[in-house]
Amino acid sequence: MTAADIPTTTGQPNQGAEGIRFAGVTAYDALSAWDLSRGDVKARLRPGLAESWSTDPANRTVWTFRLRRGVTFHDGSEFNAEAVVWNLDKVMNKAAPQFDSAQAAQAATFVAPIASYRVVDGSTIEITTKQPDANLAYKLVSVFMSSPTRWKELGGDWNRFALAPSGTGPWKIDKVAPRERIEFSRNANYWEAARIPRCDRMLVLPMPDPLTRGAALLSGQIDWAEAPPPDLIPRLRQAGMQIVTNAYPHVWPYLLSTLPDSPFRDLRVRQAVNLGIDRDGLVQLLGGTAMAAKGHVVPNDPWFGKPQLEIRHDPREAKKLLAAAGYGPRNPCNATVLISTSGSGQMQPLPMNEAIKQGLSEIGMNIRFEVLEWETLRGRRRSGAMAPENRGMHALNNSLGSADPSSMIDAVWSKRAPPVGLNWGWFNDPKADDLAARAEVEFDPERQDTLLGELHTSFVEHALWAFIVHDLNPRALSPKLKGFVQAQSWQQDLTTVDFV
């Protein structure tokens, strides 16, 4: 892993998407899931612990989930409707004995639309949203089910549960050593026979330094390295390592504050920072393992739309925009950006940010960095630009996904400022709000795609973020490994991996 610590193992992992990849979909399941079986198309939603779901046409706030029968937790206890309600209480109901504030913080944006939930029968639950929300199944893909029985056996202590977890996933957690490793074994009784792991065991180790990961792979200490350092890739290839890349719904941006104390409140400054970044140079810095971003999603995505502003490197135009906003050689545009040294999807954050800083200095922007540990940075993202701890911070560098409609809706809609959404900078535009509101309640996929295209057009034209690069999700695998299919997703299916 690229993180400095293992993810929390209680069921709702921290450490971002990498935490979900290695301690979420490994040991746990959710009601819905991503189809990770193909690498040639963007991952699609599929059933998980719920075989199906539907909404009442007369009342689009009411969802019915029909659960799989015969699924058991790793401790042998039954998964049923009562277990789902118990897990929702775990992250939503502060009065419940199993409520865990740490897990609740990780699940907050995923469960934000939910108003209530109840057991219909042993294999059916009903979830009611606060308002019609066509994207609930996308959000629930990251709400994982822990064993109520195991929690009770351990005296209702989540700290003890973390050391002896129990989910329903394809991998069982055998040992947890904080800051060192998680040891997994295959779940031979997994409910989806096709996804019973090919390997008997899997060890996950946190290694935040990319050179350390590369060296560990070359020495045979590990068989798999997330995000290998670009300048080491030629040597890894010479040593016979597999360098696997694929496009996936993900962007590495600066989230920009539009609060009164931020220079990015001015549209011209937001446009200038987008035109002042040399993305092709950054792609070279990353050894070709990224592509220049022209928005939140890639141009061939059905949600891209038709923005008039072309995101490109145009220093001359950037200087003009800054001058029009009142900045110049005697009055540089000063901005402070929160960044991390490592983390899920963060690629090579320090050299990339230093290159961006140098390039922006050439157009008259003076960028200062405040460097935080990855999970601390994520906490500052969840609190939003208006939070006291973020006072004086004008941007935040956090890689983000675009797999589901909410990823765009929550970033733009003024109603989705933290802690309920991704509108970190408190952007507020009536037209964007109208598009976001309509897209959220549009249950017809084609009509929703059209609305999301219009919303993304607004997103880009308002230069709401500094769109920098799309990661190609590089990872390096030992030549001994076979069977891995790199899905176009933050999540990956590790059950298919085997040894030659």
C-alpha positions in Angstrom: 0.0 0.0 0.0 1.0 3.6 -0.4 -0.5 4.6 3.0 1.6 5.0 6.1 -0.6 2.7 8.1 -3.0 -0.2 7.5 -6.6 0.8 7.1 -9.0 0.3 10.0 -10.4 -3.2 9.9 -13.7 -2.8 11.8 -15.7 -2.8 8.5 -15.7 0.9 7.4 -12.0 1.4 6.5 -10.1 4.7 6.5 -7.2 5.5 4.2 -9.5 6.4 1.3 -10.1 4.3 -1.7 -6.9 2.3 -1.0 -8.3 1.4 2.4 -11.5 0.2 0.7 -9.5 -1.7 -1.9 -7.4 -3.6 0.7 -9.6 -3.7 3.9 -13.1 -3.2 2.5 -13.9 -5.3 -0.5 -11.5 -8.0 0.7 -13.0 -8.9 4.0 -16.4 -7.3 3.7 -19.3 -6.9 1.3 -21.9 -4.2 0.8 -25.5 -4.4 -0.5 -24.4 -3.3 -4.0 -21.0 -3.8 -5.6 -18.9 -2.9 -8.7 -18.4 -5.3 -11.5 -14.6 -5.6 -11.5 -14.4 -8.4 -14.0 -13.5 -6.4 -17.1 -10.8 -3.9 -17.9 -12.1 -2.6 -21.2 -15.1 -0.6 -19.9 -15.9 1.6 -16.9 -16.9 -0.6 -14.0 -20.7 -0.9 -13.7 -22.9 -1.4 -10.7 -24.0 -5.0 -9.8 -25.8 -6.8 -7.0 -23.8 -7.5 -3.8 -25.4 -8.8 -0.6 -28.6 -7.5 -2.1 -29.8 -9.6 -5.0 -31.9 -6.8 -6.3 -33.4 -3.4 -5.4 -36.2 -1.2 -6.5 -38.0 2.0 -5.8 -41.7 2.7 -5.5 -42.8 4.6 -8.6 -45.3 6.5 -6.6 -42.8 7.4 -3.9 -39.2 7.6 -5.1 -37.9 8.0 -1.6 -38.7 4.4 -0.7 -36.2 1.7 -1.7 -36.7 -2.1 -1.2 -33.6 -4.3 -1.0 -34.0 -8.1 -1.3 -31.1 -9.9 0.3 -29.2 -13.0 -0.6 -30.1 -16.1 1.5 -27.6 -18.5 2.9 -24.8 -15.9 3.3 -22.8 -16.2 6.6 -20.2 -14.1 8.3 -16.7 -15.4 8.8 -17.7 -16.4 12.4 -20.5 -18.6 11.0 -23.3 -16.3 12.0 -26.2 -15.6 9.6 -26.3 -12.5 7.4 -29.9 -11.2 7.3 -32.0 -8.0 7.4 -31.5 -7.5 11.1 -27.7 -7.5 10.4 -28.1 -4.8 7.8 -30.1 -2.6 10.2 -27.5 -3.2 12.9 -24.8 -2.0 10.5 -26.7 1.1 9.5 -27.2 1.9 13.2 -23.4 1.3 13.6 -22.7 4.5 11.5 -26.0 6.5 11.8 -27.7 5.9 15.1 -25.7 7.6 18.0 -28.1 6.0 20.5 -27.3 2.5 19.4 -24.7 0.6 21.6 -22.8 -0.4 18.5 -22.5 3.2 17.1 -18.8 3.9 16.2 -17.9 7.5 15.6 -14.8 6.5 13.7 -16.7 4.3 11.2 -19.5 6.9 11.1 -17.0 9.5 9.9 -15.8 7.3 7.1 -19.4 6.4 6.0 -20.9 9.9 6.4 -21.2 10.9 2.8 -22.4 7.4 1.7 -25.3 7.3 4.2 -26.1 11.0 4.1 -29.2 10.6 1.9 -30.8 8.1 4.3 -33.7 9.2 6.5 -34.8 5.8 7.9 -34.6 2.1 7.4 -36.4 -0.9 8.7 -36.7 -4.7 8.5 -39.5 -5.9 6.2 -38.8 -9.6 6.8 -35.7 -11.7 7.3 -34.4 -11.2 3.7 -35.9 -7.8 2.9 -35.1 -4.3 4.1 -36.6 -0.9 3.3 -34.6 2.3 3.1 -36.2 5.7 2.9 -34.2 8.6 1.7 -34.7 12.2 2.8 -35.7 13.1 -0.8 -35.7 11.2 -4.1 -32.2 10.1 -4.8 -31.5 8.1 -7.9 -27.9 7.4 -6.8 -28.5 5.6 -3.5 -27.3 2.2 -4.8 -24.0 3.8 -5.9 -23.4 5.2 -2.4 -24.2 1.9 -0.6 -21.4 0.2 -2.5 -19.1 1.5 0.1 -21.2 0.8 3.2 -19.8 -2.6 4.5 -21.4 -5.2 6.7 -19.7 -6.3 10.0 -20.8 -9.2 12.1 -23.1 -8.3 15.0 -22.4 -11.6 16.6 -18.6 -11.1 16.6 -19.0 -7.6 18.1 -21.2 -9.0 20.9 -18.8 -11.9 21.5 -16.0 -9.4 22.1 -17.9 -7.4 24.7 -19.2 -4.7 22.3 -15.6 -3.4 21.9 -14.7 -2.1 18.4 -11.0 -2.0 19.4 -11.1 -5.7 20.1 -13.2 -6.3 17.0 -10.5 -4.6 14.9 -8.0 -7.3 15.9 -10.4 -10.2 15.2 -12.7 -8.9 12.4 -15.6 -10.7 10.8 -17.3 -9.8 7.6 -18.8 -11.8 4.7 -16.1 -11.1 2.1 -13.9 -13.4 0.0 -11.0 -13.0 2.4 -10.8 -13.6 6.1 -8.6 -11.4 8.3 -6.4 -13.7 10.4 -4.0 -11.2 12.0 -3.8 -7.4 12.3 -0.5 -5.7 13.3 -1.1 -1.9 13.3 1.4 0.0 11.1 2.9 -3.4 9.9 0.5 -5.7 8.1 -2.9 -7.3 7.7 -2.8 -11.1 7.1 -5.6 -12.6 5.1 -6.6 -16.2 4.2 -9.1 -17.3 1.5 -12.7 -17.8 2.5 -13.4 -21.2 1.0 -17.1 -20.8 1.8 -17.6 -17.5 0.1 -21.2 -17.1 -1.2 -20.0 -16.3 -4.8 -18.2 -19.4 -5.9 -16.6 -17.7 -8.9 -14.8 -15.2 -6.5 -13.3 -17.6 -4.0 -9.7 -16.5 -3.9 -7.2 -18.4 -6.0 -4.4 -17.8 -3.5 -4.4 -19.3 0.0 -3.0 -16.2 1.8 -2.4 -12.5 1.2 -0.4 -10.0 3.2 -1.0 -6.3 2.9 1.9 -4.0 4.1 1.9 -0.2 4.3 4.8 1.4 2.5 4.4 5.1 1.9 7.7 5.7 0.2 7.6 4.7 -3.5 11.3 3.8 -3.7 10.9 1.5 -0.8 8.0 -0.3 -2.6 10.0 -0.6 -5.7 13.1 -1.9 -3.9 10.9 -4.4 -2.0 9.5 -5.7 -5.2 12.9 -6.1 -6.8 14.3 -7.9 -3.8 11.4 -10.3 -3.7 10.1 -9.1 -0.3 6.7 -8.4 -1.9 5.0 -9.5 -5.1 2.8 -6.4 -5.7 3.5 -2.7 -5.4 0.9 0.0 -5.7 2.0 3.2 -7.6 5.7 2.3 -8.4 8.0 5.4 -8.8 7.9 6.4 -12.5 11.7 6.7 -12.7 12.1 3.1 -11.5 9.6 1.6 -14.0 12.2 0.9 -16.7 14.3 -1.1 -14.2 11.3 -2.9 -13.0 10.4 -3.9 -16.5 14.0 -5.1 -17.1 13.7 -7.3 -14.1 10.6 -8.9 -15.6 8.0 -7.1 -13.5 4.5 -6.5 -15.0 3.6 -2.8 -15.1 -0.1 -2.7 -15.3 -2.0 0.5 -16.1 -5.5 1.4 -17.2 -7.7 4.5 -17.4 -10.2 4.7 -14.6 -12.7 7.3 -13.2 -10.3 9.4 -11.2 -8.7 12.9 -11.2 -5.9 14.5 -9.3 -7.0 18.1 -8.8 -6.8 21.1 -6.5 -10.1 21.7 -4.8 -10.4 25.5 -4.7 -12.0 27.6 -2.0 -14.5 30.2 -3.1 -14.8 31.8 0.3 -14.3 35.6 0.7 -10.7 35.2 1.9 -9.6 33.1 -1.0 -8.1 34.5 -4.3 -10.0 31.7 -6.0 -13.3 33.3 -5.2 -12.6 35.2 -8.5 -13.4 33.2 -11.6 -10.5 34.8 -13.5 -8.0 33.5 -10.9 -9.6 30.0 -11.0 -9.3 30.0 -14.8 -5.7 31.3 -14.6 -4.5 28.5 -12.4 -6.0 26.0 -14.8 -4.2 27.6 -17.7 -0.9 28.0 -15.8 -0.3 24.3 -15.2 1.9 22.3 -17.6 0.1 19.0 -17.6 2.1 17.4 -20.4 5.2 18.1 -18.3 3.6 16.4 -15.3 2.7 13.4 -17.5 6.4 13.1 -18.4 7.4 13.5 -14.8 5.1 10.5 -14.0 6.7 8.4 -16.8 3.5 8.4 -18.9 1.4 6.8 -16.1 -1.1 9.7 -16.3 -3.0 11.8 -18.8 -3.7 15.5 -18.9 -7.1 16.4 -17.4 -9.6 18.6 -19.2 -12.2 18.3 -16.5 -13.4 16.1 -13.7 -14.0 13.2 -16.2 -12.2 12.3 -19.4 -13.5 13.7 -22.8 -15.0 10.4 -24.0 -17.0 10.0 -20.8 -20.8 10.4 -21.4 -20.8 13.0 -18.6 -18.2 15.3 -20.1 -20.6 17.6 -21.9 -19.5 20.6 -24.1 -17.6 23.1 -22.0 -16.4 26.2 -23.8 -13.4 26.7 -21.6 -10.6 24.4 -22.8 -8.4 23.3 -20.0 -4.9 23.6 -21.4 -1.4 25.1 -20.8 -1.6 28.8 -21.9 0.7 30.9 -19.6 0.1 34.1 -21.7 -3.7 33.9 -21.3 -3.2 33.0 -17.6 -1.2 36.2 -17.0 -3.9 38.3 -18.7 -6.5 36.8 -16.4 -4.5 37.5 -13.3 -3.8 41.0 -14.4 -7.5 41.6 -15.0 -8.1 40.3 -11.5 -5.7 42.9 -10.1 -2.5 40.8 -9.7 0.9 41.6 -11.2 4.7 41.6 -10.5 4.2 44.0 -7.5 1.1 42.2 -6.3 1.5 38.4 -6.8 -1.4 36.1 -6.2 -0.7 34.3 -2.9 -2.4 31.0 -2.1 -1.9 28.2 0.4 -2.6 24.6 -0.6 -3.0 21.6 1.6 -1.1 18.6 0.3 -0.1 15.1 1.5 3.2 13.2 1.2 1.5 10.0 0.1 -1.9 8.3 0.0 -4.5 6.5 -2.1 -4.3 7.7 -5.7 -1.9 10.6 -4.8 0.8 9.3 -7.2 4.0 11.3 -6.6 2.5 14.3 -4.7 5.7 16.1 -3.6 7.5 16.3 -7.0 4.2 17.0 -8.7 3.3 19.8 -6.4 6.8 21.3 -6.6 6.6 21.3 -10.4 3.1 22.9 -10.3 4.4 25.5 -7.8 7.3 26.4 -10.1 5.1 26.6 -13.2 2.6 28.9 -11.5 5.3 31.2 -10.2 6.0 31.9 -13.8 2.5 33.4 -14.3 2.6 35.4 -11.1 1.2 33.0 -8.5 3.0 32.4 -5.3 2.0 29.0 -3.9 2.7 27.9 -0.4 2.2 24.3 0.8 1.0 23.0 4.1 2.0 19.3 4.2 -0.1 16.8 6.1 -0.2 13.1 6.6 -2.8 11.5 4.2 -5.5 10.6 6.7 -5.2 14.0 8.3 -5.6 15.6 4.9 -8.7 13.6 4.3 -10.1 14.9 7.6 -9.4 18.4 6.5 -11.2 17.7 3.2 -14.3 16.3 5.0 -14.5 19.4 7.3 -14.5 21.9 4.3 -12.8 25.2 3.6 -15.0 27.0 6.2 -13.9 24.9 9.1 -11.7 26.7 11.7 -8.8 24.4 11.1 -8.8 25.3 7.4 -8.8 29.1 7.9 -6.3 30.6 5.6 -6.2 27.5 3.4 -7.2 28.3 -0.2 -7.0 24.9 -1.9 -6.6 21.2 -1.1 -5.0 18.5 -3.2 -7.0 15.3 -2.9 -7.4 12.7 -5.7 -11.0 11.9 -6.2 -13.1 9.4 -8.2 -15.9 10.0 -10.7 -17.4 6.5 -10.9 -20.9 7.5 -9.8 -23.2 10.5 -10.4 -22.9 11.7 -6.8 -19.1 12.3 -7.3 -20.0 15.2 -9.5 -23.3 16.3 -7.9 -21.8 16.4 -4.4 -18.8 18.5 -5.7 -20.9 21.2 -7.2 -24.2 21.5 -5.4 -24.2 24.2 -2.7 -26.4 21.9 -0.5 -23.5 19.4 -0.5 -20.9 21.4 1.4 -19.0 19.3 4.0 -19.7 17.2 6.0 -22.5 15.9 3.7 -20.7 16.3 0.4 -17.5 17.1 -1.6 -18.2 20.9 -2.2 -15.0 21.6 -0.2 -14.8 25.2 -1.3 -18.4 26.2 -0.7 -19.1 27.0 -4.4 -22.6 28.4 -5.0 -24.2 28.9 -8.4 -28.0 28.8 -8.9 -27.8 27.2 -12.4 -25.4 24.5 -11.2 -27.6 23.9 -8.2 -30.6 23.4 -10.5 -28.8 20.9 -12.7 -27.4 19.0 -9.6 -30.9 18.8 -8.1 -32.5 17.5 -11.3 -29.7 15.0 -11.9 -30.1 13.5 -8.4 -33.8 12.7 -8.9 -33.5 11.5 -12.5 -34.0 7.8 -12.4 -33.8 7.3 -16.2 -30.0 6.6 -16.9 -29.9 8.3 -20.4 -31.7 11.5 -19.2 -29.4 11.5 -16.1 -26.3 11.3 -18.4 -27.5 14.3 -20.3 -28.0 16.3 -17.1 -24.6 15.3 -15.8 -23.1 16.4 -19.1 -24.6 19.8 -18.6 -23.5 19.9 -15.0 -19.9 19.0 -15.9 -20.0 21.7 -18.5 -20.8 24.2 -15.7 -18.2 22.6 -13.5 -15.4 23.2 -16.1 -16.5 26.6 -17.2 -16.6 27.8 -13.6 -13.1 26.3 -13.2 -14.3 25.0 -9.8 -11.2 22.9 -9.4 -7.8 23.0 -10.9 -8.0 19.9 -13.1 -4.5 18.5 -13.3 -4.1 14.9 -14.4 -6.0 11.6 -14.6 -4.0 8.8 -13.0 -3.6 5.6 -15.1 -3.5 3.6 -11.8 -0.1 2.1 -12.2 0.9 -1.0 -10.2 3.9 -3.3 -10.5 3.4 -7.1 -10.2 5.9 -9.9 -9.9 6.2 -12.1 -12.9 5.1 -15.0 -10.6 1.6 -13.5 -10.5 -1.2 -14.2 -13.0 -4.9 -13.7 -13.4 -5.2 -10.0 -12.4 -7.7 -7.9 -14.5 -7.2 -4.2 -13.8 -10.7 -2.8 -13.7 -11.6 0.8 -14.6 -12.4 1.5 -10.9 -10.9 2.6 -7.6 -11.7 -0.9 -6.4 -10.0 -4.0 -7.7 -10.8 -7.7 -7.4 -7.8 -9.5 -5.8 -9.6 -12.9 -5.8 -8.5 -13.7 -9.4 -4.7 -13.4 -8.6 -2.7 -16.6 -8.6 0.9 -17.7 -8.8 2.4 -19.2 -11.9 
